[in-house]
Amino acid sequence: MFMMLTQAGFISVQQGNDYEKYGRIAIAVVQADYPSDEVTDYQYEGRKVLENGTVEDRFLFLVKEQGKEIKIRVKIKHSLSSDKLLNLTVEEVR
């Protein structure tokens, strides 16, 4: 499966579902940050290749907070060689 997103620099060629592990982590973080709010949608935005075997996977969530939907982006940087999470960022998208 080949997937190319409109945001510059994000091209992803998926072999299997190697991003699933980090998707589960992203979901758990959003649910922990918004425990009483409903996650209404989730989208894998793609992977950006960084340097030294590091990549950044991005996930976008729609969360219904006090009756209005907000967008939450989770960015997870991890090493392809060691399969270890290096950095996780959660931000509200305006």
Legacy VTK file of the C-alpha trace (Angstrom):
# vtk DataFile Version 3.0
C-alpha trace
ASCII
DATASET POLYDATA
POINTS 94 float
0.000 0.000 0.000
1.371 3.410 -0.932
0.089 6.510 0.811
1.074 10.090 0.092
-0.352 12.932 2.150
-0.674 16.548 1.106
1.515 17.909 3.881
5.027 18.398 2.484
7.563 15.889 3.645
5.121 13.208 4.725
5.322 10.221 2.446
4.642 6.800 3.772
5.081 3.392 2.261
3.441 0.892 4.568
4.717 -2.633 4.747
2.353 -4.385 7.084
1.208 -2.177 9.903
4.461 -1.177 11.558
2.869 2.042 12.823
0.139 0.184 14.758
2.219 -0.071 17.952
2.600 3.694 18.034
-1.053 4.199 17.095
-2.048 2.228 20.199
0.272 4.398 22.294
-1.219 7.573 20.757
-4.768 6.379 21.502
-3.859 5.562 25.113
-2.276 8.999 25.612
-5.291 10.854 24.186
-7.689 8.800 26.299
-5.572 9.530 29.403
-5.415 13.266 28.613
-9.158 13.482 27.867
-10.647 10.807 30.168
-14.204 12.136 30.292
-14.343 13.196 26.636
-15.287 11.086 23.623
-12.730 10.359 20.911
-14.916 10.531 17.795
-12.354 9.914 15.038
-8.714 8.989 14.498
-6.492 9.229 11.440
-2.939 8.172 10.712
-1.374 11.190 8.979
1.842 9.536 7.882
5.498 9.137 8.593
8.345 11.594 8.224
11.839 10.160 7.931
14.317 12.046 10.105
18.044 11.409 10.487
19.968 8.469 11.974
17.208 5.902 11.471
14.636 7.960 13.336
11.096 8.534 12.090
8.090 10.547 13.264
4.594 9.091 12.963
1.667 11.512 13.235
-1.876 10.789 14.338
-4.844 13.171 14.352
-7.759 12.696 16.741
-11.148 14.381 16.943
-12.252 14.683 20.559
-15.658 15.914 21.679
-14.863 18.181 24.650
-17.821 19.820 26.393
-19.989 19.437 23.287
-17.526 20.815 20.737
-15.016 18.919 18.629
-11.342 19.708 18.959
-8.428 18.301 16.976
-5.522 16.724 18.814
-2.311 15.764 17.041
0.073 13.204 18.513
3.619 13.050 17.130
5.720 10.048 18.045
9.426 9.928 17.219
10.995 6.498 17.373
14.003 4.551 16.196
13.504 2.050 13.404
16.584 0.053 14.368
15.824 -0.334 18.082
12.020 0.065 17.840
12.159 2.374 20.885
10.020 5.435 21.459
12.209 8.542 21.661
9.740 11.414 22.014
5.987 11.926 22.210
4.202 15.264 21.707
0.490 16.015 22.124
-0.869 19.315 20.806
-4.238 20.875 20.151
-4.607 21.894 16.503
-6.311 25.235 15.921
LINES 1 95
94 0 1 2 3 4 5 6 7 8 9 10 11 12 13 14 15 16 17 18 19 20 21 22 23 24 25 26 27 28 29 30 31 32 33 34 35 36 37 38 39 40 41 42 43 44 45 46 47 48 49 50 51 52 53 54 55 56 57 58 59 60 61 62 63 64 65 66 67 68 69 70 71 72 73 74 75 76 77 78 79 80 81 82 83 84 85 86 87 88 89 90 91 92 93
